[in-house]
Amino acid sequence: MQTMSVQIQDNYVTKFMSYVNNHSDNISITKDKNLELDPYFYERQKQLQQDIEDIDSGKTEMISNEDFWNDIDNFTLALQKW
């Protein structure tokens, strides 16, 4: 069995579901909770994995927590001076 993602135009859902019901021996539909909560879940997951690999390999450098918050503080101070 293969798993696929299918996008269906709103005005075709009823006809599509009718087709699925008529062929239910060969097709099963389940809702993916991850996609219900975030339509880009799998793209984000893939990017996060790539980011982790880039950091582990040294391709990308991760700044320290201290440097991050210093940058935020400096940015906030600059905004307050405006």
N, C-alpha and C positions, 0 to 999 in steps of 0.2 A: 504494500500500500504506500502511496505517496501523500505527503502533506503539502498543501498549496494555500497561498493567500489569495482570496478573490475579492475584487471590488465590484460592487453591483450598483448600478444607477438606481436612485430611489424609486423611480417609476417602474422599474423592472423587478423589484424584489418579490412581489407576489408571484409573477410568472416563474422566476427562478426557483422559488421555494416549491412551487407546484412540480416543476421538473425534478427537483431533488427528491421530493416525496414519491414521485412515480418511479424513481430509480434508487430507492433507499437500500436495496441489496448491495449496491456498488458504491454508494456515497454516504458518508456520515459527516455531519457538521457539528463542530464544537466551537464555542466562543473562547477566545484567548483573553484571559483576564488582564494580562499585561498590555495588550493592545487596546482594551477598553479603557484602561487608566491612562495610557500614554500611547497615542498612535505611532510614535517614533521610538518605542521602547527598544526594538531590536537594533535599529540604527545607532541609538545612543549606547547600547551595550557593546556593540562592535567597536565604536569609537573609543569607549573607555578601555576596552581590552588593548586596543592599539596604543593608546596613551601610556598604559602601564608597561607594555613591551618597550616602547620608546624610552621611557625613563629607566627601566632595568638595563637596557642595552647602552645607555649613555647618549643616545641620539638626541634626547631632550633632557634638559636640566630642570629639576623641580626646585623652586625657591623654598627657603626655610619658612617655617611658620612665623618666626620673628620678623624676617624681612617682609613677608606678606603684610603683617599688621602694621609695620612701620610705614609701608607704602600707603596703606589705607589711611593711617593717621595723617600723613603728610598731605594726601589728597583732600581729606576732610578739612584740614587747616587752610589749605589753599582756597577751598570753596568758601570758607567763612570770611576770608579776607576780601572776597569779591564784594 
